[in-house]
């Protein structure tokens, strides 16, 4: 029987990001449906919105998101995502995700001259309901690049001597006809002081 400290179901951006952080605290097993990189994340073509320019603000990004959501957004969730956006982009870059870099003369989405920014050289796009340039891309396959970097980081990075990432894949072809045997999995609360 396999045992672990953390069981992660799914290999998308949420599962693999959690697996990377949890590996510092114990053994992690990631269970996937098919291959390691098979998730909805891989198929996302659009970019990621984050406040990365000195001329932008969290308040403006929150307002744009709430306006675009026509009142259907959960305000606290929007505020949290907006505040954590720059840090998450940074984490993805640290583990090796390669986003489009700005050209010296123009943005990728127009021919007008590029204005100086503090985006760290990232090519920030202006899209949809956004009032400022804050969309980061990896070509037309942002999700694929994020998934590639996360899978590589989970596969190769060890954050402590005892942590490992074990991959298990399930598919209809590989399931046994014997009665399944399941052990209970531990879950943690979403509060800041999680208890087991």
C-alpha positions as CSV (number, residue, x, y, z in Angstrom):
1,X,0.0,0.0,0.0
2,X,1.3,3.5,-0.9
3,X,1.4,6.1,1.9
4,X,2.3,9.7,1.8
5,X,1.9,12.9,3.7
6,X,0.1,14.8,0.9
7,X,-2.0,13.2,-1.8
8,X,-2.6,15.5,-4.8
9,X,-5.4,14.6,-7.2
10,X,-4.7,16.2,-10.6
11,X,-1.7,17.7,-12.4
12,X,-3.0,21.1,-13.4
13,X,-1.7,24.4,-12.2
14,X,-3.5,24.2,-8.8
15,X,-2.4,20.6,-8.0
16,X,1.2,21.0,-9.1
17,X,1.6,24.4,-7.3
18,X,0.3,22.8,-4.1
19,X,2.6,19.8,-4.6
20,X,5.7,22.1,-4.9
21,X,4.8,23.9,-1.7
22,X,3.8,20.7,0.2
23,X,7.0,18.9,-0.7
24,X,8.8,21.1,1.8
25,X,6.7,19.5,4.5
26,X,6.5,15.8,3.6
27,X,6.2,13.2,0.9
28,X,3.8,14.0,-2.0
29,X,2.1,11.7,-4.4
30,X,0.4,13.2,-7.4
31,X,-2.3,11.2,-9.1
32,X,-3.2,11.9,-12.7
33,X,-5.8,10.6,-15.2
34,X,-3.3,10.0,-17.9
35,X,0.1,11.5,-18.5
36,X,1.9,13.9,-16.1
37,X,1.1,16.9,-18.3
38,X,-2.5,16.1,-19.1
39,X,-4.7,18.8,-17.6
40,X,-6.9,21.7,-18.6
41,X,-4.0,24.0,-17.8
42,X,-2.0,22.7,-20.8
43,X,-4.8,23.8,-23.2
44,X,-5.2,27.4,-22.0
45,X,-4.1,29.8,-24.8
46,X,-4.8,33.1,-23.2
47,X,-2.4,35.0,-20.9
48,X,-2.3,35.7,-17.2
49,X,-3.4,39.1,-15.8
50,X,-1.3,40.6,-13.1
51,X,-0.3,44.1,-11.9
52,X,3.4,44.2,-13.0
53,X,3.8,47.8,-14.1
54,X,4.4,50.8,-12.0
55,X,1.6,52.7,-13.8
56,X,-1.0,50.0,-12.8
57,X,-2.6,49.3,-9.5
58,X,-4.3,46.6,-7.6
59,X,-7.4,48.8,-7.2
60,X,-7.6,49.3,-11.0
61,X,-7.3,45.6,-11.6
62,X,-9.9,44.8,-9.1
63,X,-12.3,47.4,-10.6
64,X,-11.7,46.1,-14.1
65,X,-12.4,42.5,-13.0
66,X,-15.5,43.4,-11.0
67,X,-16.8,45.4,-14.0
68,X,-16.2,42.6,-16.4
69,X,-17.9,40.2,-14.1
70,X,-21.1,42.2,-14.1
71,X,-21.6,41.8,-10.4
72,X,-21.3,38.0,-10.4
73,X,-17.7,38.0,-8.9
74,X,-17.0,37.2,-5.3
75,X,-15.2,40.5,-4.3
76,X,-12.8,38.9,-1.7
77,X,-11.8,36.2,-4.2
78,X,-11.0,38.9,-6.9
79,X,-9.0,40.9,-4.4
80,X,-7.0,37.9,-3.3
81,X,-6.2,36.8,-6.9
82,X,-5.3,40.3,-7.9
83,X,-3.0,40.8,-4.8
84,X,-1.3,37.4,-5.3
85,X,-0.9,37.7,-9.1
86,X,2.5,39.3,-9.3
87,X,3.9,36.8,-6.7
88,X,2.5,33.9,-8.7
89,X,4.0,35.1,-12.0
90,X,7.3,35.5,-10.1
91,X,7.1,31.9,-8.8
92,X,6.4,30.6,-12.3
93,X,9.4,32.4,-13.6
94,X,11.6,31.1,-10.8
95,X,10.7,27.5,-11.7
96,X,11.5,28.1,-15.3
97,X,8.3,29.4,-17.1
98,X,9.4,31.5,-20.0
99,X,7.0,34.4,-20.8
100,X,7.2,36.7,-23.8
101,X,9.8,39.5,-23.4
102,X,9.1,43.0,-24.5
103,X,10.8,44.2,-27.7
104,X,12.8,47.4,-27.5
105,X,10.6,49.2,-30.0
106,X,7.0,47.9,-29.8
107,X,4.5,45.7,-27.9
108,X,3.7,42.4,-29.6
109,X,0.0,43.5,-30.0
110,X,0.5,46.8,-31.7
111,X,3.1,48.9,-33.6
112,X,3.2,51.9,-31.3
113,X,6.4,52.6,-29.4
114,X,6.9,50.8,-26.2
115,X,6.7,53.0,-23.0
116,X,9.2,52.4,-20.3
117,X,7.8,50.1,-17.6
118,X,8.8,48.2,-14.4
119,X,7.4,44.9,-15.7
120,X,10.8,43.3,-15.6
121,X,11.0,43.2,-19.3
122,X,7.8,41.1,-19.8
123,X,5.7,42.0,-22.8
124,X,2.4,43.2,-21.1
125,X,-0.7,43.2,-23.3
126,X,-3.8,45.2,-23.1
127,X,-6.8,42.9,-23.6
128,X,-10.5,42.5,-22.9
129,X,-11.9,44.5,-20.0
130,X,-8.5,45.7,-18.7
131,X,-7.7,49.4,-18.5
132,X,-3.9,48.8,-18.3
133,X,-1.3,46.5,-19.8
134,X,-1.2,43.5,-17.5
135,X,-1.6,40.3,-19.6
136,X,1.5,38.1,-19.7
137,X,1.8,35.5,-22.5
138,X,4.0,32.6,-23.6
139,X,3.2,32.9,-27.3
140,X,-0.2,31.5,-28.0
141,X,0.3,28.6,-25.6
142,X,0.6,30.1,-22.2
143,X,-1.0,27.1,-20.5
144,X,1.3,24.7,-22.1
145,X,4.4,26.6,-20.9
146,X,3.0,26.9,-17.4
147,X,2.3,23.1,-17.3
148,X,5.7,22.3,-18.7
149,X,7.5,24.4,-16.0
150,X,5.4,23.0,-13.2
151,X,5.8,19.3,-14.3
152,X,9.5,19.8,-14.6
153,X,9.8,21.5,-11.2
154,X,7.7,18.8,-9.4
155,X,9.7,16.1,-11.2
156,X,13.2,17.4,-10.6
157,X,13.2,19.7,-7.6
158,X,13.6,18.5,-4.1
159,X,12.9,21.0,-1.5
160,X,14.0,18.8,1.4
161,X,16.0,15.6,1.8
162,X,12.9,13.5,2.6
163,X,10.4,14.9,0.0
164,X,9.7,13.1,-3.2
165,X,7.1,13.4,-5.8
166,X,5.7,10.1,-6.9
167,X,3.5,10.1,-10.0
168,X,0.6,7.6,-10.3
169,X,-1.5,7.5,-13.4
170,X,-5.0,5.9,-13.6
171,X,-6.8,4.9,-16.7
172,X,-9.6,2.5,-17.5
173,X,-7.1,0.1,-19.2
174,X,-4.9,-0.2,-16.2
175,X,-7.6,-0.8,-13.5
176,X,-7.7,-4.1,-11.9
177,X,-10.9,-6.1,-11.8
178,X,-10.2,-7.0,-8.2
179,X,-12.2,-5.1,-5.5
180,X,-10.6,-1.7,-4.9
181,X,-8.9,-1.1,-1.5
182,X,-8.9,2.5,-0.3
183,X,-7.4,4.0,2.8
184,X,-8.7,7.3,4.1
185,X,-6.9,10.4,2.9
186,X,-6.2,13.2,5.3
187,X,-7.5,16.7,4.4
188,X,-6.7,20.0,5.9
189,X,-8.9,23.0,6.6
190,X,-8.6,26.2,4.5
191,X,-7.9,28.3,7.6
192,X,-4.5,29.9,8.1
193,X,-3.8,27.4,10.9
194,X,-4.5,24.1,9.2
195,X,-5.2,21.2,11.6
196,X,-4.9,17.5,10.6
